[in-house]
Amino acid sequence: MKKLSLSVSKTVIIALLCMVGNTSFASHIVGLYLTYTYQGPNTYLLHLKMYRDCSGIPAPMAPMVCCSSASTGGMGSVVLDTVSPSFYQVPLNSCATQGTTWCQGGSYFGIEEYNYEGIVTLPYAASDWVFSYTECCRNTAITTLANNYGAYIETTLDNLTYPVNSSPQFNSTLFGLYCVGTLTNISYQCTDADGDSLVFRLDSLRDGSSCPVTSTPINYLPPYGYLNPVASFTPFTLNQSTGILSFTPALIQIGAVSFVVDEYRNGVKIGSIKRDDQLVIVGENPDPAIVSGNVYIDFNANNTKDAGEPGVPTQVVTETTTGIVSLTDANGDYSMNLIPGSFDLTTAAPTHFTVTPSLIPVNITTAPSILTGQDFALAPDMIFTDLTISITQNIPPRPGMPAVYVISVINNGTQINNGTISLTLDTMLTYDSSTYAGAMVNGNVITWSFSNLNPLAQITFTVYTTTNALANVGDQLTLEAEVTPNFPDKSQADNEDAIYPLVVNSFDPNYKTVMPAGDVPVSFITNGEYLDYEIHFQNTGTAEALYVKILDGLDANLDLSTLEFVSSSHPCSMQLKGQGLLTFEFNNIHLASMFVDELHSTGFARFRIKPKASLLAGDEILNGAGIIFDNNLPVVTQTVITRVVNTTGVYTPQNNAAILLYPNPVSSYFTVANKTNHSFILNIYDVTGRLVLTQTANQQKINVSNLNAGIYSYETIDHQNKITKGKFIKK
């Protein structure tokens, strides 16, 4: 085997023999990563960052990095020097109370950062150089791993094809204490001096020894793994394009996460960085102060709630400093939890209403405490008529089985209104009943009349249907809902709504959807369009559920100021707090067990929100939710992904598509549901945007068994050049 010959600089000690670095130390490693910067022909500056908690023994003075190339047999090691200053205490971004840390001689958790550097000159070019480092040991207090393993990281380099490349560099130091029930978004964003594309992915923790280092995956304690390294109320996700790690801690524990940043140039992977970090989860925030009030229609504009002036449901009240949002209930009441400090409460005035006061200052001196009477009056400033309708699927259609839908009508006008509601069912559906009285059935059209609907009030009711037994799995149905007011409506575009559910067989009853599904064009962002999210749940236990709570971690690429409640299956409260933790609480829901009464065992919450206007092609929005039934552990939904793309042709949202592929996730074959009766082009791309499959198809099965497991995007282009985009998971 060839030995690695390295030129000596005064900051580097060369080791030509295979060596193990610092395996005798128990340094309580909290985080590690290794980068390199091009200095000259075959010469690179290695930079190792090491984080340790201050309760361990001192960090190593001269860590050793292994350099190896399997293709050439090159091997050696480089001892790095400490960069002055030798270390500093990392400021913790914490949601919990902190005091004097271990690092300062106190009793609170603290972290120190150590920096090491050295120059290495490689003796020859190779496409598979690996710079690796292994260190014993991890924190023995980690609760998610089977044993006290060591830590292993690596960075790869191809100086044969890309001789002047430098690795990506992380933009900031990121460590903190993360609180149970608080949405956490950690940005691992990198800068690449060469302008290369970066893709982030979760990876297994590894342990290693010897040089060249042999690394092995670390065993997690069930139910944990590298994709879910800690307990979380919301899906544990790493955005592949932004490097934002998102989760909502569910338990007090210490875990560890590892991920890789892959570096691509012109679609070709040219290098990678593997990083390890520790996640310390602590208790919830101290008991808060509860601030509450009422939002009401002030018909006589006297800024006093008089008899007969109704409360306004589903009105958003915002605290401007923290961004906390609370939704009023059916009586117009709201509440929010705040800590001691000075705050400002506001609520947006609906069209043709004025709000008084425009701002309510709140000063909280102690917690826990209760502050009531923070009321807002909404006074009409002109006569204005505007009704809005929405229809939402609650139980999807299955051949010969019940399908359930929920209709909501909101009076966005300034006067009491009357009118009619109509629902046109697909011919594969038969109307059974509804929770709103007075239904008139004429074939597949059902109508209801309503009266005395107050301004900003709403009607929500459930419609029960049965799906035809002859319906085929994959058939796309159409349901159209319409509201017609007795007075001329100023905005008729929102008087209609339609959904296009697919007939399914079995399905996961706790799931998340987004419309439009799949990818969206850049014009979707520039036009300020909304993403419409639904979280569905079902009580699969054997007893009635009295309480349901949904926790939804909103992606950092969503504009929180545009959040709007759309509808829900049952009365609920909504709150938004922190970095984007959206919660829905269904108190006294009395949700039946599916084994006792399936029709009354389901529910949902629906909201819409705009992506940030700054998003560009390639940006992604990840969203998922956790659902808690009574005091049980959360049921975590799948993560839905929206990616911004450049498109040609005419964009068609997936829910309106004439060409559909199912099932999703898929193991071997897609079935094509093609309503055009024409051939179409199917293109499938991996996470890097590389085209991995293209073919012309019609009514047939499509073989994807040769694709590796992972997430893929696809597009179909039909005979009229209409494009449908989406994503699927290959199992």
TAFENQUI-V832725 format. One record per residue. RES is the residue in one letter. OMEGA is omega in whole degrees, 0 to 359 (* if undefined). Layout:
# TAFENQUI-V832725
res:RES omega:OMEGA
res:RES omega:OMEGA
This chain:
# TAFENQUI-V832725
res:M omega:179
res:K omega:174
res:K omega:182
res:L omega:177
res:S omega:184
res:L omega:178
res:S omega:188
res:V omega:167
res:S omega:185
res:K omega:178
res:T omega:185
res:V omega:170
res:I omega:184
res:I omega:175
res:A omega:182
res:L omega:177
res:L omega:179
res:C omega:186
res:M omega:178
res:V omega:185
res:G omega:164
res:N omega:183
res:T omega:180
res:S omega:183
res:F omega:172
res:A omega:193
res:S omega:180
res:H omega:180
res:I omega:178
res:V omega:180
res:G omega:182
res:L omega:162
res:Y omega:187
res:L omega:178
res:T omega:177
res:Y omega:179
res:T omega:181
res:Y omega:179
res:Q omega:183
res:G omega:182
res:P omega:178
res:N omega:184
res:T omega:186
res:Y omega:173
res:L omega:177
res:L omega:181
res:H omega:179
res:L omega:172
res:K omega:180
res:M omega:178
res:Y omega:179
res:R omega:172
res:D omega:191
res:C omega:178
res:S omega:180
res:G omega:177
res:I omega:184
res:P omega:177
res:A omega:180
res:P omega:179
res:M omega:185
res:A omega:181
res:P omega:183
res:M omega:179
res:V omega:178
res:C omega:177
res:C omega:182
res:S omega:176
res:S omega:182
res:A omega:184
res:S omega:182
res:T omega:185
res:G omega:179
res:G omega:184
res:M omega:176
res:G omega:180
res:S omega:183
res:V omega:176
res:V omega:184
res:L omega:177
res:D omega:174
res:T omega:178
res:V omega:181
res:S omega:355
res:P omega:188
res:S omega:178
res:F omega:170
res:Y omega:180
res:Q omega:180
res:V omega:175
res:P omega:183
res:L omega:173
res:N omega:192
res:S omega:173
res:C omega:182
res:A omega:178
res:T omega:180
res:Q omega:175
res:G omega:180
res:T omega:186
res:T omega:174
res:W omega:183
res:C omega:183
res:Q omega:180
res:G omega:181
res:G omega:186
res:S omega:181
res:Y omega:180
res:F omega:178
res:G omega:182
res:I omega:174
res:E omega:176
res:E omega:177
res:Y omega:180
res:N omega:180
res:Y omega:180
res:E omega:173
res:G omega:180
res:I omega:178
res:V omega:173
res:T omega:182
res:L omega:185
res:P omega:180
res:Y omega:181
res:A omega:177
res:A omega:183
res:S omega:189
res:D omega:175
res:W omega:176
res:V omega:170
res:F omega:185
res:S omega:179
res:Y omega:177
res:T omega:186
res:E omega:172
res:C omega:14
res:C omega:173
res:R omega:178
res:N omega:179
res:T omega:180
res:A omega:178
res:I omega:188
res:T omega:186
res:T omega:182
res:L omega:185
res:A omega:182
res:N omega:177
res:N omega:183
res:Y omega:170
res:G omega:180
res:A omega:180
res:Y omega:174
res:I omega:177
res:E omega:174
res:T omega:184
res:T omega:184
res:L omega:171
res:D omega:179
res:N omega:174
res:L omega:181
res:T omega:184
res:Y omega:191
res:P omega:185
res:V omega:184
res:N omega:170
res:S omega:181
res:S omega:172
res:P omega:178
res:Q omega:178
res:F omega:188
res:N omega:185
res:S omega:174
res:T omega:187
res:L omega:172
res:F omega:180
res:G omega:169
res:L omega:187
res:Y omega:190
res:C omega:174
res:V omega:177
res:G omega:180
res:T omega:179
res:L omega:182
res:T omega:174
res:N omega:181
res:I omega:182
res:S omega:175
res:Y omega:183
res:Q omega:181
res:C omega:171
res:T omega:178
res:D omega:185
res:A omega:182
res:D omega:180
res:G omega:181
res:D omega:178
res:S omega:183
res:L omega:179
res:V omega:183
res:F omega:177
res:R omega:175
res:L omega:183
res:D omega:180
res:S omega:167
res:L omega:182
res:R omega:173
res:D omega:182
res:G omega:178
res:S omega:177
res:S omega:180
res:C omega:3
res:P omega:189
res:V omega:171
res:T omega:184
res:S omega:179
res:T omega:178
res:P omega:179
res:I omega:179
res:N omega:176
res:Y omega:171
res:L omega:177
res:P omega:9
res:P omega:188
res:Y omega:178
res:G omega:185
res:Y omega:177
res:L omega:177
res:N omega:189
res:P omega:174
res:V omega:177
res:A omega:184
res:S omega:176
res:F omega:180
res:T omega:181
res:P omega:176
res:F omega:187
res:T omega:171
res:L omega:181
res:N omega:188
res:Q omega:182
res:S omega:183
res:T omega:183
res:G omega:178
res:I omega:176
res:L omega:186
res:S omega:175
res:F omega:177
res:T omega:186
res:P omega:181
res:A omega:182
res:L omega:171
res:I omega:183
res:Q omega:173
res:I omega:179
res:G omega:179
res:A omega:181
res:V omega:175
res:S omega:177
res:F omega:181
res:V omega:171
res:V omega:178
res:D omega:184
res:E omega:182
res:Y omega:174
res:R omega:182
res:N omega:176
res:G omega:182
res:V omega:178
res:K omega:184
res:I omega:180
res:G omega:180
res:S omega:174
res:I omega:174
res:K omega:183
res:R omega:175
res:D omega:174
res:D omega:175
res:Q omega:179
res:L omega:181
res:V omega:182
res:I omega:181
res:V omega:184
res:G omega:181
res:E omega:177
res:N omega:177
res:P omega:179
res:D omega:186
res:P omega:166
res:A omega:180
res:I omega:179
res:V omega:184
res:S omega:179
res:G omega:183
res:N omega:173
res:V omega:187
res:Y omega:175
res:I omega:181
res:D omega:186
res:F omega:184
res:N omega:174
res:A omega:178
res:N omega:178
res:N omega:177
res:T omega:178
res:K omega:181
res:D omega:177
res:A omega:179
res:G omega:177
res:E omega:189
res:P omega:170
res:G omega:182
res:V omega:178
res:P omega:175
res:T omega:175
res:Q omega:183
res:V omega:174
res:V omega:187
res:T omega:168
res:E omega:194
res:T omega:183
res:T omega:184
res:T omega:185
res:G omega:178
res:I omega:182
res:V omega:175
res:S omega:181
res:L omega:179
res:T omega:179
res:D omega:184
res:A omega:180
res:N omega:181
res:G omega:181
res:D omega:175
res:Y omega:172
res:S omega:175
res:M omega:181
res:N omega:180
res:L omega:175
res:I omega:179
res:P omega:182
res:G omega:179
res:S omega:186
res:F omega:177
res:D omega:178
res:L omega:177
res:T omega:168
res:T omega:183
res:A omega:178
res:A omega:174
res:P omega:181
res:T omega:178
res:H omega:168
res:F omega:169
res:T omega:183
res:V omega:179
res:T omega:351
res:P omega:178
res:S omega:181
res:L omega:177
res:I omega:176
res:P omega:181
res:V omega:177
res:N omega:182
res:I omega:182
res:T omega:181
res:T omega:175
res:A omega:3
res:P omega:176
res:S omega:182
res:I omega:178
res:L omega:184
res:T omega:172
res:G omega:179
res:Q omega:191
res:D omega:174
res:F omega:177
res:A omega:176
res:L omega:183
res:A omega:177
res:P omega:178
res:D omega:174
res:M omega:175
res:I omega:186
res:F omega:182
res:T omega:178
res:D omega:175
res:L omega:179
res:T omega:179
res:I omega:173
res:S omega:175
res:I omega:185
res:T omega:175
res:Q omega:176
res:N omega:172
res:I omega:185
res:P omega:179
res:P omega:174
res:R omega:184
res:P omega:177
res:G omega:186
res:M omega:178
res:P omega:171
res:A omega:189
res:V omega:181
res:Y omega:180
res:V omega:179
res:I omega:176
res:S omega:176
res:V omega:180
res:I omega:175
res:N omega:179
res:N omega:181
res:G omega:184
res:T omega:181
res:Q omega:176
res:I omega:188
res:N omega:174
res:N omega:177
res:G omega:180
res:T omega:177
res:I omega:177
res:S omega:177
res:L omega:176
res:T omega:183
res:L omega:170
res:D omega:182
res:T omega:177
res:M omega:179
res:L omega:176
res:T omega:180
res:Y omega:177
res:D omega:182
res:S omega:175
res:S omega:179
res:T omega:176
res:Y omega:188
res:A omega:171
res:G omega:181
res:A omega:175
res:M omega:186
res:V omega:177
res:N omega:185
res:G omega:179
res:N omega:178
res:V omega:179
res:I omega:180
res:T omega:175
res:W omega:174
res:S omega:176
res:F omega:180
res:S omega:175
res:N omega:175
res:L omega:184
res:N omega:174
res:P omega:178
res:L omega:175
res:A omega:182
res:Q omega:173
res:I omega:176
res:T omega:179
res:F omega:185
res:T omega:178
res:V omega:180
res:Y omega:179
res:T omega:173
res:T omega:180
res:T omega:179
res:N omega:180
res:A omega:180
res:L omega:178
res:A omega:181
res:N omega:174
res:V omega:183
res:G omega:176
res:D omega:178
res:Q omega:180
res:L omega:180
res:T omega:173
res:L omega:182
res:E omega:179
res:A omega:182
res:E omega:174
res:V omega:181
res:T omega:180
res:P omega:176
res:N omega:178
res:F omega:179
res:P omega:184
res:D omega:184
res:K omega:181
res:S omega:186
res:Q omega:183
res:A omega:181
res:D omega:175
res:N omega:180
res:E omega:174
res:D omega:181
res:A omega:173
res:I omega:185
res:Y omega:184
res:P omega:175
res:L omega:173
res:V omega:184
res:V omega:173
res:N omega:173
res:S omega:180
res:F omega:175
res:D omega:186
res:P omega:178
res:N omega:189
res:Y omega:182
res:K omega:175
res:T omega:173
res:V omega:175
res:M omega:358
res:P omega:180
res:A omega:177
res:G omega:183
res:D omega:174
res:V omega:180
res:P omega:177
res:V omega:180
res:S omega:176
res:F omega:180
res:I omega:184
res:T omega:178
res:N omega:178
res:G omega:181
res:E omega:180
res:Y omega:163
res:L omega:184
res:D omega:184
res:Y omega:172
res:E omega:173
res:I omega:183
res:H omega:180
res:F omega:176
res:Q omega:178
res:N omega:181
res:T omega:176
res:G omega:183
res:T omega:180
res:A omega:178
res:E omega:176
res:A omega:181
res:L omega:189
res:Y omega:175
res:V omega:177
res:K omega:176
res:I omega:174
res:L omega:184
res:D omega:179
res:G omega:183
res:L omega:182
res:D omega:179
res:A omega:178
res:N omega:176
res:L omega:180
res:D omega:186
res:L omega:182
res:S omega:182
res:T omega:183
res:L omega:177
res:E omega:172
res:F omega:179
res:V omega:181
res:S omega:174
res:S omega:182
res:S omega:181
res:H omega:175
res:P omega:181
res:C omega:171
res:S omega:180
res:M omega:175
res:Q omega:175
res:L omega:180
res:K omega:177
res:G omega:183
res:Q omega:179
res:G omega:177
res:L omega:181
res:L omega:180
res:T omega:171
res:F omega:179
res:E omega:178
res:F omega:180
res:N omega:179
res:N omega:182
res:I omega:181
res:H omega:182
res:L omega:185
res:A omega:171
res:S omega:179
res:M omega:180
res:F omega:180
res:V omega:185
res:D omega:186
res:E omega:183
res:L omega:183
res:H omega:181
res:S omega:186
res:T omega:176
res:G omega:179
res:F omega:167
res:A omega:184
res:R omega:177
res:F omega:175
res:R omega:185
res:I omega:180
res:K omega:168
res:P omega:176
res:K omega:184
res:A omega:183
res:S omega:184
res:L omega:181
res:L omega:177
res:A omega:182
res:G omega:178
res:D omega:182
res:E omega:174
res:I omega:179
res:L omega:180
res:N omega:176
res:G omega:185
res:A omega:171
res:G omega:184
res:I omega:182
res:I omega:175
res:F omega:183
res:D omega:183
res:N omega:181
res:N omega:175
res:L omega:184
res:P omega:169
res:V omega:186
res:V omega:178
res:T omega:171
res:Q omega:177
res:T omega:175
res:V omega:187
res:I omega:172
res:T omega:179
res:R omega:178
res:V omega:184
res:V omega:168
res:N omega:182
res:T omega:169
res:T omega:183
res:G omega:183
res:V omega:182
res:Y omega:178
res:T omega:176
res:P omega:187
res:Q omega:183
res:N omega:177
res:N omega:191
res:A omega:175
res:A omega:179
res:I omega:181
res:L omega:178
res:L omega:178
res:Y omega:4
res:P omega:177
res:N omega:9
res:P omega:183
res:V omega:178
res:S omega:186
res:S omega:188
res:Y omega:166
res:F omega:166
res:T omega:183
res:V omega:169
res:A omega:189
res:N omega:181
res:K omega:183
res:T omega:185
res:N omega:176
res:H omega:175
res:S omega:178
res:F omega:178
res:I omega:176
res:L omega:174
res:N omega:179
res:I omega:184
res:Y omega:174
res:D omega:187
res:V omega:179
res:T omega:183
res:G omega:181
res:R omega:178
res:L omega:183
res:V omega:178
res:L omega:173
res:T omega:178
res:Q omega:174
res:T omega:186
res:A omega:174
res:N omega:176
res:Q omega:184
res:Q omega:173
res:K omega:182
res:I omega:184
res:N omega:176
res:V omega:184
res:S omega:182
res:N omega:179
res:L omega:175
res:N omega:177
res:A omega:180
res:G omega:181
res:I omega:179
res:Y omega:170
res:S omega:179
res:Y omega:171
res:E omega:172
res:T omega:180
res:I omega:186
res:D omega:186
res:H omega:177
res:Q omega:180
res:N omega:174
res:K omega:187
res:I omega:172
res:T omega:182
res:K omega:178
res:G omega:179
res:K omega:173
res:F omega:178
res:I omega:175
res:K omega:181
res:K omega:*
